[in-house]
């Protein structure tokens, strides 16, 4: 059984093939390759983009999609997550797409079910489909060969599953990375890091801004996000005329992560990422579901 728990579940060759497929879906409507297939979405954490993106991707390929309303589900009545999953599995889905505040939940579920598990974000651990769409967006801009391109990831890296997945995925494609954050937002990592955004902007071809993951802070770290923004907001003043690609997984804290002017700037590809996300998720759903027979 194939699952997508982390980006390491796919080889470089498989990711390349996935991107070919995603490109074709952007050119023309996809064939209904997942007709009569069933996809269940199970989100224990809030989501705007990721859930709808997976649902649209599955529907575009002809699959039936059922969303389990977690707030009304039996886990609220004391059923364990595994029993919930086993019961969903008994209904014969081809894939369950799961998001959970606790790292490791998708992996644990994958050991209890007979269908493909797609990790749509688990705690601060991983968000593989987001990293895959981020890399796809970079390739669409710079071309297939990204070796030597420089990306600065800016923000609450320590608590970000998006950063975590990108930190594993992007070096496999030859990108150079720089982590940019105040000390308490920097992770334990061997990757180069700086607290100085100005230095990072001088260096980078690509800037990936992140939201401050306040929901994962045990104690408030900044009195106000405005204090963070003073040093780390990606503003038009700071970026100037530099030829950079600006990414953000959303949701954006406007004028904290990125200012109004940069959000409206053509160098900012946030909505491009959202569009590409549907195509990449289509390719991933198709590949794993059909591989599982
Ligand atoms: C991210 C997430 O949920 O991890 N958003 C997303 O999936 N597009 C990032 C975030 O919440 O800041």
Boltz pocket constraint, residues with backbone or C-beta under 6 A from the ligand:
constraints:
  - pocket:
      binder: B
      contacts: [[A, 46], [A, 49], [A, 50], [A, 120], [A, 121], [A, 123], [A, 127], [A, 130], [A, 161], [A, 162], [A, 210], [A, 211], [A, 249], [A, 250], [A, 251]]
      max_distance: 6.0
